[in-house]
């Protein structure tokens, strides 16, 4: 995996004096796929490390039963089933139609993007606690995905592909930072295949993570 770290400018840049609260989006919508903005209730329903992991498993690896998810996570099937029902109640997952039995239910992730804006919860202390859990777990899982990829023994043409990039010499206004985030998301969307199209047998799942956040300046409030 290639690493690209542009050189620092001669003068240290500073972040804007004010900025919007960070937002996070997982699995961007493709085409007409819906975008779901988390409210306080759905945020509290999702903000649990195991539930976030289960949703990840279903989104990244496709439909599964509680027994299969138990094998992957090391949790009991009873615990997995309880959290799956919780995710279903909040509309994050649904049963796979025409598959499974009353004793063995197959679950799949509901298609579409999950979008979160931290400023939505400024006046809700309970939701802010859930937001803290969600953001910390989301960051941990993002880091773990990168660490897993870097630690994998890739072979053939996959060896040396990918990049870890850090641009730290930008100086933007809040509006410019938001525009940058939207432009980057649009680039990823152009390279995202139609989920209904036949997969290319030469393709592998790819992780794309973009962090574009204001940086604190020690000389400014």
CORTAPE-V527093 format. One record per backbone hydrogen bond with DSSP energy under -1.0 kcal/mol. NH is the residue of the N-H (numbers start at 1). CO is the residue of the C=O. If there is no record, write none. Layout:
NH_CO / NH_CO
This chain:
2_162 / 4_164 / 24_116 / 26_114 / 33_30 / 36_113 / 38_115 / 43_39 / 44_40 / 45_41 / 46_42 / 47_43 / 48_46 / 52_48 / 53_49 / 54_50 / 55_51 / 56_52 / 57_53 / 58_54 / 59_55 / 60_56 / 61_57 / 62_58 / 64_107 / 69_65 / 70_66 / 71_67 / 72_68 / 73_69 / 74_70 / 80_76 / 81_77 / 82_78 / 83_79 / 84_80 / 85_81 / 86_82 / 87_83 / 88_84 / 89_85 / 90_86 / 91_88 / 92_87 / 94_108 / 96_106 / 99_96 / 101_104 / 107_64 / 108_94 / 110_92 / 113_34 / 114_26 / 115_36 / 116_24 / 118_22 / 120_117 / 121_118 / 122_119 / 124_121 / 128_124 / 129_125 / 130_126 / 131_127 / 132_128 / 133_129 / 134_130 / 135_131 / 136_132 / 137_133 / 138_134 / 139_135 / 140_136 / 141_137 / 142_138 / 143_139 / 144_140 / 145_141 / 146_142 / 147_143 / 148_144 / 149_145 / 150_146 / 151_147 / 154_152 / 158_155 / 159_156 / 161_158 / 164_2 / 166_4 / 177_173 / 178_174 / 179_175 / 180_176 / 181_177 / 182_178 / 183_179 / 184_180 / 185_181 / 186_182 / 187_183 / 188_184 / 189_185 / 190_186 / 191_187 / 192_189 / 197_194 / 203_200 / 220_217
